[in-house]
Amino acid sequence: MTLLRPLGSSDLEVFPLSLGGNVFGWTADEAQSFAVLDAYAAAGGNFVDTADSYSAWVEGHTGGESETIIGKWVRARGNRDDVVIATKVSQHPEYRGLTATNIKKAADASLSRLGTDHIDLYYTHFDQPEVPVEEIVTALDELVKAGKVRAIAASNITPERLKASLDFSDREGLARYVALQPHYNLVSRDTYEGPLRTVAADAGLATVPYFALAKGFLTGKYRLGTTVDSPRAEGAGAYLDTPRGLRVLAALDEIAESREADLATVALAWLAAQPTVAAPIASARTVDQLPALLKVAELTLTDEELKQLTEASE
């Protein structure tokens, strides 16, 4: 039985958990990254998410470290045709923005680091409202026509700009976004639920949420009175200061115990059950962190469990 599912209107088929590559070359060195990628692939995973800017925020890094590691892994394993690689443009220190010229240069740089002749899914990482959607979409369409990109997608974009982009593609017969990558999870619902989700649903886009575990908060390891040694501790710990965060943890605890599942699995299963969502993104720094993420492919929450979590997170 295959667990792969179609990604929107594209011909891409993806595993129901996208493996986040933001940690590769940052908190996971090359050997650790290879081990995580190997374990993910062995479990049937095929959808790896990265960006050209990962991990430019680390002192001494220039951006592209994650792409380089993924490229090395794919070449070492000889499995390029089995992996759906998603990367992004607009935030690399040397290739900032979404002008047509920059998009094309950044794509070539990503292809070089990945050591491949095509990117499966290419996102605009952060929209640039000062650049006309016509310029952005036309540049992306040229990459598709050149065979450098199989499908295009958007992340961090307003409903208005997303709809304008889709309308332009339809009007001109150009490549069209097939997926959307918003910030969306049990404790961060406001940005996506509403007009953005309506546009995505009406257009048949697949949603691939990032921060699916709220920087680790939804794993349950961050609790009042505990200290976690993690680069993400401050961001994740902030949710503990909110009534919503505490309510969600309590609901996750109850359902996880009754289903004999990890909190992370339950949180991802709620997300996977939401309208338009095809594959939440979650990252693993070590192989030990991976099983709880992968089990989202097997756990289906009941309507009552989904309602309990939804109400706790209002």
N, C-alpha and C positions, 0 to 999 in steps of 0.2 A: 504494500500500500504506500503510495507516494503522499508525502505531506505538502508537496509543492502546490502553490496556488498562483493563478495569473495575477500580474501586477497591473491593475487598471486595464486600459485598452491596449497595452503593449503586448509583444510576444514573449516577454520575460516571465519566467515562472520562479517563484521564490519561496523559501522556507518561512514559516510563520514567525520566526524570530530573526531579526537582522542583527548581526554581530557588529557592535560599535568598535571602530578602529581608533578612536581618539586616544586610547591608552597606549597604543603601539608606539614605541620609541619615547614614551613619556614615563608612565609608572610601570610599564612592562618593557623589558629590554628585548632584543631580537630573539633570544632563545625562548623566553617566556611567551612572547608573541607567537612564535612558531608553534609552541605546545598548545596554546589556546586555539589557534586556527586549525591545527590538526584534530583536536578533540571535537571542535564544532563541525568540521567536515565529516568526521567519522560518525557523528550522530545524524547525518543527513543534511546539515546546514550548508547553504550555498550563497547567502546574501550578506556581503561584507560592506559596511558603510565607513567611508573616510572622507577627508577633505584635503585640499591642497595646503591648507594652513596648519594642519595638525603636525607638530606641536610647537608652533612658532612662539607660544607664550612662555616656553621654558628657556631659561638663560642659556645662551650658547647654541640654541637651535635656530634654524632659519625657516622652518616650515617645510612640509613634504616628507618628514621623517616617517610618518605612518604609511604613506603611499609607497615609499621606498621599501619598507619591511614587507608589506603585502606583495609587492612586485617580486621581491626575492623569494618569498614563500611560494608563490604561484609557479615561478620558474623552477624552483627546487623540486616541487611535487609534480610538475608537468600536468597541472589540472586546470589550465586557463578556461577551457570550454565548459567546465563544471561549476565555475564560480561566477556569480553576478556581482560585479564590482561597481559600487556607487561612489562617486566622489563629487566635489563641489568647487565652484569658482566664486571669487570676489574678495576673499580675505587673506590670500597669501601676501606677505609683505612686499614682494616684488611684482605682484599682479593684482593690485587692488581695484575693485570696481567692476562694472559690467558693460563697459563700452565694447563695441564689436571687436576692435583691435585687441583689447585686453583678454576677452573671452577666448579668442583663437590662440593667442600666445600662451595663456594659462593652460588651455587644453593640451597643447603640444608638450608643455613642461610636465603635466600630470602623466601623459602617455609615456614620456621618457622615464620618469621615476617608477611608474608601474611596470615598465618593460613590456608593454603590450601595444597592439595596433588599434585597439578600440576600448572605449569606456562604455560599460553597459547602461548605466544610468547617470546622467550628468545634471546636477542641481545648480541653480543659482542659489548661493549660500545665504546671502542677505541681499534683499532687493535694494536697488539704488534708484529712488524715485526721480532723481534728476535725469536719468537716462530713459528715453522713450521706450515703452515696451516693444515698439516696432523694431527698434535697433537690436534689442536683446534677443527677441524671438528669431529675427532674420539671421543673426550670427549663429544661434544654436541650430537653426535649420540647415545652415551651410555645413556645420560639423556633421550632422546626420547624413546629408547628401554625400559628404566626402567619405563616409564610412568610419569616421573617427568616434562617433557616438551612436549608440543604438536607440536610446530613448532619453527624453529630457523631463526635468521636474523642477519644482520650486520649493524653497524653504524660506521661512521668515519673510512673508509677503502679506500685504493687506488684501482683504476680499476684493476691493476695487481694482487693484493692480492685477490680481490673479485673473479676474473676469475679463479685464481689458486684454490681457495676454492671450487668453483662450479665444476670445472673440476675433482677435487679429489673426491668429492661426487658422481659425475656421474660415474667415473671410478670404484669406489669401492662399489657402490650401498648403500651409506650411506645417512643419513638425509642431506637435501640440503636447503640452505637458500631460504626462500620464500619472504623475504622483505628486504628493505634497508632503513635506516634512515639517510639521509644526511642533512647538513645545507643548506637550500634552501628557498629562498623567493624572492620577487620582487626586492630587493636591494642587494641580495647576490645570484647571479646566476652562477658565474664562476666555483665554485668548482664542482657542479653537472652536469651542461650542458656541454656535451663533452664526453670524453671516459667513465666516470663513468656511465652516463645515457645510453650510448650505451651498456655497459655490462649488466646493469639492464634490459634494453628492450629486448636484445637478449635472456636473461635467463628467461624472463617472471616474473621478480620480481615486487612486489608492492612497491611503494615508499611512505614512511611516513615521510615527511619533518619536521625537528625540527626548532625552531626559525622562524616559519611560518609567524609571524608578526614582525620579526626583533626586538625582545625584547620590543615590544610595539610601535615601531616607526610607523608601518603601521596602527595603530589605528587612527592616526592623532592628538593625544593629545600633541605630541612634536612639537612645532613650534618655529621659531626664535623669541626671546624676551620673551618666556614663561619659567616658572620654574615648573617642575613636581616633586612632592614628591614621589619618587619611588626608590627602590633599583636598578632598571634597568635604571634609568634616564641617567646616564653617557654613557652607552652602546648604548641606543636608540638615544640619542642626537647627537652622533657622525655622524649619517647619515645626519643630517642637514648641515654639513659642506661640503657635496658633491653635485655637480651638479646633479648627478643621483638621489639622495634622494629628492631634491627639485622638479625635473621633475616628479618623481613618485607621490609625494604628490599632485601636481597640477592635474595630470591625475586622481588620485583617487578622488579628490574633485569634479571634473567635472562629472565623472561617478556616484559617490555616490549620487550627487544631482539629476541627471536625473533619476536614478532608485529608489530614495527615500530609500536609503540603507545606513548603516554605512560603513565607510571606511574599517573597519576590515573585514566586510562581503565581500566587493568587492575584497580586497587583497587576502583573502582566496579563493574566487571563481576563481581568475586568477590562483592561484596555483593548485587548484583542477582540472582545465582544462588542465594542462600540461601533456604531455605523461608520462606514468607509474605511476602517482600520484594517490594513492587510498584514502588517508585520511591525510590531514595536521594535525599537532599537535599544539594546542593552549591551554594555561592555563588561568584559571579564579580564581582570588583571592576571588571574591565575586559573589553572584548570579546575581547581576546587570550587571556584565560584560559578562555573558553567552549568552544572546539572540543574540547579534551581531555575536557570533561565530557559534551558532547553525544554523543560517539562511543560512550558506554556503550550507546546504543540499537542500535549495529551490531556490537559485539564480544561474541561468545559464547566463553567459555573452554572448553577441553577438560576432560574429567573428570580427566586427569592434572594439568593446570595448576591446577584447583581444589583438588585434593588437596595439591599442593605448597605452595600458599598457606595452606591450612588447617593443615597440619602445621607450617609455619614460624611460624604465629601461635598455636600451642597455648601 
